């Protein structure tokens, strides 16, 4: 398996993705932003399609759309009573734009599928390097704002009372999520990226009781899902995103069962 360059690239990219998603996912779950993450993934599809239409690398188009739209989404969804409606409207708009851009670029359905659900074969060494640099940028920013982000994510009311710059933190976090979506879409696709940004962290919260513990466990679960998914995909020739989704869902259901047993005792 590792005799093939595309599989070595896929495992390197998958490892980077698992680390980023494990860390960012803890804050996504704490801030109840799973739906917004799903929206950003659909915006990523539109950005990738625009990149193809403009003659760019799909990742560059994805970065442009997700980063710009993350600020817009953050502003429109600031009030909780209109959050779901605003998010749904933006999601619908960008899915339509993505289909339009692919049509204008004269790309067939198989190309659209690779953007939506990922393509292991299409990952090159240059893609891995670009993903690595983007991931390092995300990790540096998270490290700098970690203490404030943790406070705001797990005690938003207390953070506001303390006068913390919560709005700026929210927009900064959404930009970081946008970068994470763009990085991870190369493996699992734009429409399934919320799997790795939500399920490992959602599972980890049932077993870990500190933020750092949740991050370590979420990274571990994401790594298992990605590595096992890539291996099974290579052996069976079925989509890697299916295996990753199934593995992470199984972990989550096990966590729910464990929580129910603990509550029953």
RAQUI-V904728 format. One record per pair of residues at least 6 apart in sequence whose C-alpha atoms are under 7 Angstrom apart, sorted by the first residue. I is the first residue (numbers start at 1). J is the second residue. If there is no record, write none. Layout:
I | J
I | J
//
This chain:
1 | 7
2 | 8
6 | 121
6 | 123
6 | 124
9 | 123
9 | 124
9 | 125
9 | 128
10 | 120
10 | 123
11 | 227
13 | 128
14 | 187
14 | 226
15 | 223
16 | 132
17 | 183
17 | 184
18 | 219
18 | 222
18 | 223
19 | 219
20 | 135
20 | 180
21 | 180
21 | 196
21 | 197
22 | 197
22 | 200
22 | 201
22 | 215
22 | 218
22 | 219
22 | 222
23 | 215
23 | 219
24 | 177
24 | 197
25 | 197
25 | 198
25 | 201
26 | 201
26 | 214
26 | 215
27 | 153
28 | 34
28 | 198
29 | 198
29 | 201
29 | 202
30 | 153
30 | 154
31 | 153
34 | 198
36 | 87
37 | 194
38 | 194
39 | 87
39 | 91
40 | 66
40 | 178
41 | 181
41 | 190
41 | 191
41 | 193
42 | 91
42 | 94
42 | 95
42 | 190
42 | 191
43 | 65
43 | 66
43 | 91
43 | 94
43 | 95
44 | 62
44 | 65
44 | 66
44 | 182
44 | 190
45 | 62
45 | 98
45 | 115
45 | 116
45 | 190
46 | 94
46 | 95
46 | 97
46 | 98
47 | 61
47 | 62
47 | 64
47 | 65
48 | 58
48 | 59
48 | 61
48 | 62
49 | 58
49 | 98
49 | 101
49 | 102
50 | 61
50 | 98
50 | 101
51 | 57
51 | 58
51 | 60
51 | 61
52 | 58
52 | 105
53 | 101
53 | 102
53 | 104
53 | 105
59 | 182
62 | 182
63 | 179
63 | 182
66 | 178
67 | 175
67 | 178
67 | 179
70 | 174
70 | 175
70 | 178
71 | 171
71 | 175
73 | 87
74 | 171
76 | 86
77 | 83
77 | 86
77 | 87
115 | 189
115 | 190
116 | 189
116 | 190
116 | 191
117 | 188
117 | 189
117 | 190
117 | 191
117 | 192
117 | 241
118 | 185
118 | 186
118 | 187
118 | 188
118 | 189
119 | 186
119 | 187
120 | 187
131 | 183
138 | 176
149 | 169
151 | 159
152 | 159
152 | 166
160 | 166
181 | 193
184 | 193
185 | 193
188 | 241
195 | 245
196 | 222
199 | 248
199 | 249
199 | 252
200 | 218
200 | 221
200 | 222
200 | 248
201 | 214
201 | 218
203 | 251
203 | 252
203 | 255
204 | 214
204 | 217
204 | 218
205 | 214
206 | 255
206 | 259
208 | 214
225 | 244
225 | 247
225 | 248
226 | 244
229 | 240
229 | 243
229 | 244
230 | 240
233 | 239
233 | 240
//
